[in-house]
Amino acid sequence: MKISIKVKANQKVQGLTFTSETECIAKLKSLPIKGKANQELVGLLAEHFGVTKKDIQIISGQLSNLKTVEILNLD
């Protein structure tokens, strides 16, 4: 499953808001420095979908606030 995500870093409240089945807004507490926001995003998605962090891959947008993420091993 592929999801398009708009990331908002440095927020007070962490969470995911789905605008559709394949589009999401992610509010993260971390700053986008040295991949900390990406790590937080992967952890948040893994927890939400009930998969391991290894099952979450950022396909594009590694350095952008618009990301495409693939989630593997969904049941």
DSSP file (Angstrom, degrees, kcal/mol; ACC not computed):
  #  RESIDUE AA STRUCTURE BP1 BP2  ACC     N-H-->O    O-->H-N    N-H-->O    O-->H-N    TCO  KAPPA ALPHA  PHI   PSI    X-CA   Y-CA   Z-CA
    1    1 A M              0   0    0      0, 0.0    70,-3.0     0, 0.0     2,-0.4   0.000 360.0 360.0 360.0 131.5    0.0    0.0    0.0
    2    2 A K  E     -A   70   0A   0     68,-0.2     2,-0.4    66,-0.0    68,-0.2  -0.881 360.0-171.0-108.1 139.4    1.3    3.4   -1.0
    3    3 A I  E     -A   69   0A   0     66,-2.8    66,-2.9    -2,-0.4     2,-0.5  -0.989  18.2-140.3-130.7 136.4    0.4    6.6    0.9
    4    4 A S  E     -Ab  68  23A   0     18,-3.0    20,-2.3    -2,-0.4     2,-0.4  -0.845  28.6-169.0 -92.9 129.4    1.1   10.2    0.1
    5    5 A I  E     -Ab  67  24A   0     62,-3.2    62,-3.1    -2,-0.5     2,-0.6  -0.969  21.6-156.4-128.2 133.5    2.0   12.2    3.2
    6    6 A K  E     -Ab  66  25A   0     18,-2.4    20,-2.6    -2,-0.4     2,-0.4  -0.946  24.7-149.5-102.6 122.1    2.3   15.9    4.0
    7    7 A V  E     - b   0  26A   0     58,-3.5     2,-0.6    -2,-0.6    20,-0.2  -0.783  15.2-169.7 -99.8 132.2    4.6   16.3    7.0
    8    8 A K  E     - b   0  27A   0     18,-3.0    20,-2.8    -2,-0.4     3,-0.3  -0.950  18.9-164.5-117.4 107.3    4.3   19.1    9.5
    9    9 A A        +     0   0    0     -2,-0.6    22,-0.2     1,-0.2    20,-0.2  -0.415  60.8  35.0 -89.6 165.4    7.3   19.1   11.8
   10   10 A N  S    S+     0   0    0     20,-1.7     2,-0.3     1,-0.2    19,-0.2   0.884  79.2 152.6  61.2  44.4    7.9   20.9   15.1
   11   11 A Q        -     0   0    0     17,-2.9    -1,-0.2    -3,-0.3     3,-0.1  -0.690  50.7-133.4-100.4 156.1    4.3   20.5   16.2
   12   12 A K  S    S+     0   0    0     -2,-0.3     2,-0.5     1,-0.1    -1,-0.1   0.844  93.8  46.7 -76.1 -33.7    3.1   20.4   19.8
   13   13 A V  S    S-     0   0    0     15,-0.1     2,-0.3     2,-0.0    -1,-0.1  -0.939  77.7-144.2-116.4 130.8    0.8   17.4   19.3
   14   14 A Q        +     0   0    0     -2,-0.5     2,-0.3    -3,-0.1    14,-0.2  -0.702  41.4 113.4 -91.5 140.2    1.8   14.3   17.4
   15   15 A G  E     -C   27   0A   0     12,-2.2    12,-3.1    -2,-0.3     2,-0.4  -0.947  53.9-106.1 172.8 169.8   -0.6   12.5   15.1
   16   16 A L  E     -C   26   0A   0     -2,-0.3     2,-0.5    10,-0.2    10,-0.2  -0.944  21.0-169.5-116.4 136.8   -1.9   11.3   11.8
   17   17 A T  E     -C   25   0A   0      8,-2.5     8,-2.6    -2,-0.4     2,-0.6  -0.970  13.0-150.0-126.5 115.0   -5.0   12.7   10.0
   18   18 A F  E     -C   24   0A   0     -2,-0.5     6,-0.3     6,-0.2     3,-0.1  -0.748  16.3-179.2 -89.4 122.7   -6.2   10.8    7.0
   19   19 A T  S    S-     0   0    0      4,-1.3     2,-0.3    -2,-0.6     5,-0.2   0.697  77.1 -11.0 -89.1 -23.8   -7.8   13.0    4.3
   20   20 A S  S    S-     0   0    0      3,-1.5     3,-0.4     0, 0.0    -1,-0.2  -0.878  88.9 -80.2-154.7-173.2   -8.5    9.9    2.1
   21   21 A E  S    S+     0   0    0     -2,-0.3     3,-0.0     1,-0.2    -3,-0.0   0.799 129.9  27.3 -68.4 -27.1   -7.5    6.2    2.1
   22   22 A T  S    S+     0   0    0    -19,-0.1   -18,-3.0   -21,-0.0     2,-0.4   0.244 111.7  73.7-120.2  12.2   -4.1    7.0    0.4
   23   23 A E  E     +b    4   0A   0     -3,-0.4    -3,-1.5   -20,-0.2    -4,-1.3  -0.986  54.7 169.8-131.0 141.2   -3.5   10.6    1.6
   24   24 A C  E     -bC   5  18A   0    -20,-2.3   -18,-2.4    -2,-0.4     2,-0.5  -0.984  29.2-141.7-148.9 151.2   -2.4   11.7    5.1
   25   25 A I  E     -bC   6  17A   0     -8,-2.6    -8,-2.5    -2,-0.3     2,-0.5  -0.987  23.0-160.2-114.2 125.6   -1.2   14.7    7.1
   26   26 A A  E     -bC   7  16A   0    -20,-2.6   -18,-3.0    -2,-0.5     2,-0.6  -0.926   4.9-160.2-111.5 122.2    1.4   13.8    9.7
   27   27 A K  E     -bC   8  15A   0    -12,-3.1   -12,-2.2    -2,-0.5     2,-0.3  -0.901  18.5-174.1-100.1 122.0    2.1   16.2   12.6
   28   28 A L        -     0   0    0    -20,-2.8   -17,-2.9    -2,-0.6   -15,-0.1  -0.886  29.8-149.8-120.4 147.1    5.5   15.4   14.2
   29   29 A K  S    S+     0   0    0     -2,-0.3    -1,-0.1   -19,-0.2     8,-0.1   0.788  74.2  88.7 -80.8 -29.9    7.2   16.8   17.3
   30   30 A S  S    S-     0   0    0      6,-0.1   -20,-1.7   -20,-0.1   -19,-0.2  -0.264  77.8-121.2 -71.3 153.6   10.7   16.3   15.9
   31   31 A L        -     0   0    0    -22,-0.2     2,-2.4   -21,-0.1     6,-0.5  -0.657  32.8-107.3 -85.6 150.7   12.6   18.9   13.8
   32   32 A P  S    S+     0   0    0      0, 0.0     2,-0.5     0, 0.0     3,-0.1  -0.346  75.4 129.9 -79.2  63.3   13.7   17.7   10.3
   33   33 A I  S >  S-     0   0    0     -2,-2.4     3,-1.7     1,-0.1    -2,-0.1  -0.976  76.9 -12.7-121.3 127.2   17.3   17.5   11.3
   34   34 A K  T 3  S-     0   0    0     -2,-0.5    -1,-0.1     1,-0.3    -3,-0.0   0.798 122.8 -61.7  55.2  34.2   19.5   14.4   10.6
   35   35 A G  T 3> S+     0   0    0     27,-0.1     4,-2.2     1,-0.1    -1,-0.3   0.580  99.7 130.6  76.6   9.9   16.4   12.3    9.7
   36   36 A K  H <> S+     0   0    0     -3,-1.7     4,-2.2     1,-0.2     5,-0.2   0.896  73.9  49.2 -64.9 -39.6   14.8   12.5   13.2
   37   37 A A  H  > S+     0   0    0     -6,-0.5     4,-2.5     2,-0.2    -1,-0.2   0.898 110.5  51.1 -66.6 -39.3   11.4   13.6   11.7
   38   38 A N  H  > S+     0   0    0      2,-0.2     4,-2.4     1,-0.2    -2,-0.2   0.908 110.4  49.2 -63.2 -41.5   11.6   10.6    9.2
   39   39 A Q  H  X S+     0   0    0     -4,-2.2     4,-2.2     2,-0.2    -2,-0.2   0.909 111.7  48.5 -63.4 -42.2   12.3    8.2   12.0
   40   40 A E  H  X S+     0   0    0     -4,-2.2     4,-2.4     2,-0.2    -2,-0.2   0.903 110.9  51.3 -64.8 -40.3    9.4    9.6   14.0
   41   41 A L  H  X S+     0   0    0     -4,-2.5     4,-2.6     2,-0.2     5,-0.2   0.923 109.6  49.3 -62.1 -45.6    7.1    9.3   11.0
   42   42 A V  H  X S+     0   0    0     -4,-2.4     4,-2.5     1,-0.2    -2,-0.2   0.915 112.5  48.3 -61.3 -43.6    8.1    5.7   10.4
   43   43 A G  H  X S+     0   0    0     -4,-2.2     4,-2.1     2,-0.2    -1,-0.2   0.896 111.8  49.3 -63.0 -41.3    7.4    4.8   14.0
   44   44 A L  H  X S+     0   0    0     -4,-2.4     4,-2.1     2,-0.2    -2,-0.2   0.906 113.4  45.8 -65.8 -43.2    4.1    6.6   14.0
   45   45 A L  H  X S+     0   0    0     -4,-2.6     4,-2.6     2,-0.2     5,-0.2   0.900 111.1  52.7 -67.0 -40.9    3.0    4.8   10.8
   46   46 A A  H  X>S+     0   0    0     -4,-2.5     5,-1.8    -5,-0.2     4,-1.1   0.909 111.7  46.3 -61.3 -42.1    4.2    1.4   12.1
   47   47 A E  H  <5S+     0   0    0     -4,-2.1    -1,-0.2     2,-0.2    -2,-0.2   0.906 113.2  49.2 -66.1 -42.1    2.2    1.9   15.3
   48   48 A H  H  <5S+     0   0    0     -4,-2.1    -2,-0.2     1,-0.2    -1,-0.2   0.912 119.3  36.2 -65.2 -43.7   -1.0    3.0   13.4
   49   49 A F  H  <5S-     0   0    0     -4,-2.6    -1,-0.2    -5,-0.1    -2,-0.2   0.518 107.3-120.6 -91.5  -5.3   -0.9    0.1   10.9
   50   50 A G  T  <5S+     0   0    0     -4,-1.1     2,-0.2     1,-0.3    -3,-0.2   0.866  71.5 118.2  70.9  37.1    0.3   -2.6   13.3
   51   51 A V      < -     0   0    0     -5,-1.8    -1,-0.3    -6,-0.2     2,-0.1  -0.750  68.0 -92.6-123.5 173.8    3.5   -3.5   11.4
   52   52 A T    >   -     0   0    0     -2,-0.2     3,-1.4     1,-0.1     4,-0.2  -0.435  35.5-110.7 -83.1 163.6    7.2   -3.3   12.2
   53   53 A K  G >  S+     0   0    0      1,-0.3     3,-1.3     2,-0.2    -1,-0.1   0.791 117.4  64.0 -63.3 -27.8    9.3   -0.2   11.3
   54   54 A K  G 3  S+     0   0    0      1,-0.3    -1,-0.3     3,-0.0   -12,-0.0   0.715  94.1  61.7 -68.7 -19.7   11.1   -2.4    8.8
   55   55 A D  G <  S+     0   0    0     -3,-1.4    17,-2.9    17,-0.1     2,-0.5   0.484  90.6  80.9 -84.5  -2.9    7.8   -2.7    6.9
   56   56 A I  E <   +D   71   0A   0     -3,-1.3     2,-0.4    15,-0.2    15,-0.2  -0.913  59.0 179.7-107.0 125.0    7.6    1.1    6.3
   57   57 A Q  E     -D   70   0A   0     13,-2.5    13,-3.1    -2,-0.5     2,-0.9  -0.990  26.0-140.3-128.4 129.3    9.7    2.5    3.4
   58   58 A I  E     -D   69   0A   0     -2,-0.4    11,-0.2    11,-0.2     3,-0.1  -0.790  22.7-178.9 -85.2 110.6   10.0    6.1    2.4
   59   59 A I  E     +     0   0A   0      9,-2.3     2,-0.3    -2,-0.9    -1,-0.2   0.915  63.1   0.4 -79.7 -45.7   10.0    5.8   -1.4
   60   60 A S  E    S+D   68   0A   0      8,-1.4     8,-2.2     1,-0.1    -1,-0.3  -0.971 108.8  49.9-143.4 158.1   10.3    9.5   -2.3
   61   61 A G    >   +     0   0    0     -2,-0.3     3,-1.5     6,-0.2    -1,-0.1   0.765  51.6 156.0  87.5  27.8   10.6   12.8   -0.5
   62   62 A Q  T 3  S+     0   0    0      1,-0.3   -24,-0.1    -3,-0.1   -27,-0.1   0.850  84.7  27.1 -53.7 -37.9   13.4   11.9    1.9
   63   63 A L  T 3  S+     0   0    0      3,-0.1    -1,-0.3   -25,-0.0     2,-0.2   0.176 114.5  80.8-110.9  15.8   14.3   15.5    2.3
   64   64 A S  S <  S-     0   0    0     -3,-1.5    -4,-0.0     2,-0.1   -57,-0.0  -0.727  78.4-126.4-118.4 165.5   10.9   17.0    1.5
   65   65 A N  S    S+     0   0    0     -2,-0.2   -58,-3.5     1,-0.1     2,-0.6   0.522  99.2  72.5 -88.6  -5.0    7.7   17.6    3.5
   66   66 A L  E    S+A    6   0A   0    -60,-0.2     2,-0.3     2,-0.0   -60,-0.2  -0.949  71.8 174.6-107.6 115.1    5.8   15.7    0.8
   67   67 A K  E     -A    5   0A   0    -62,-3.1   -62,-3.2    -2,-0.6     2,-0.5  -0.867  31.3-146.9-124.7 152.1    6.5   12.0    1.0
   68   68 A T  E     -AD   4  60A   0     -8,-2.2    -9,-2.3    -2,-0.3    -8,-1.4  -0.989  26.1-171.7-114.6 124.3    5.4    8.8   -0.7
   69   69 A V  E     -AD   3  58A   0    -66,-2.9   -66,-2.8    -2,-0.5     2,-0.5  -0.935  13.1-151.5-121.8 137.4    5.6    5.9    1.8
   70   70 A E  E     -AD   2  57A   0    -13,-3.1   -13,-2.5    -2,-0.4     2,-0.5  -0.921   7.5-158.0-108.2 133.6    5.1    2.2    1.1
   71   71 A I  E     - D   0  56A   0    -70,-3.0     3,-0.3    -2,-0.5   -15,-0.2  -0.950  12.5-164.3-114.0 122.1    3.7   -0.1    3.8
   72   72 A L        +     0   0    0    -17,-2.9   -17,-0.1    -2,-0.5    -2,-0.0  -0.579  60.1  27.7-101.3 163.3    4.5   -3.8    3.4
   73   73 A N        +     0   0    0      1,-0.2     2,-0.4    -2,-0.2    -1,-0.2   0.817  69.7 164.5  58.7  38.4    3.0   -6.9    5.1
   74   74 A L              0   0    0     -3,-0.3    -1,-0.2     1,-0.1   -24,-0.1  -0.714 360.0 360.0 -81.6 135.6   -0.5   -5.4    5.8
   75   75 A D              0   0    0     -2,-0.4    -1,-0.1     0, 0.0    -2,-0.0   0.431 360.0 360.0 -95.3 360.0   -3.0   -8.2    6.6
